[in-house]
Amino acid sequence: MQTVYFFIALLNDFFGSNENAPAKPPFIRKLKDYIFASLAFPTAMYVGVTFWSLMAVDRELVFPKVLDEFFPTWLNHLMHTNIMIFIYLEMFLTFRPYPKSKRGISGMLILLVAYLSWVHVIYYYSGTWVYPILEVLNWPLKVCFYLASLVLGIGFYLLGEFSN
């Protein structure tokens, strides 16, 4: 998501507009602003906070120690820490109008449902959960985890709206 967002932001730099409040912003600018608000910011914050929270509780639930041999610590921080830092920097360095909450949260929910569906498709075909925490949760706890993730995601959307 971060790569998609920053690529669209780069395209906006070349072909769009970075004015603070253009009268009629180009499509690429509208797309950039919407993706930031509804997808990139909440996703980056969710990934970072959830990953490091689970890592603090029991790293085997999210990143088994056996992976350290193949996935160095610096790369782990690049994927789970830097995304929060850079998305917050983007928040404070670039002006953007936020979409109406209903529209922004709807986009985030569509991404969440699509992603969770994909996680379940992978499990269906491979018999292996992408995230080890899903292996230890029974179905009622999985549902609770998904609902808590939904609430956390909405909270991060609202945090972005407030911070903006």
Salt bridges, closest charged atoms under 4 A:
ASP33 OD2 - ARG29 NE 2.94
ASP68 OD1 - ARG59 NH2 2.73
GLU90 OE2 - ARG96 NH2 3.34
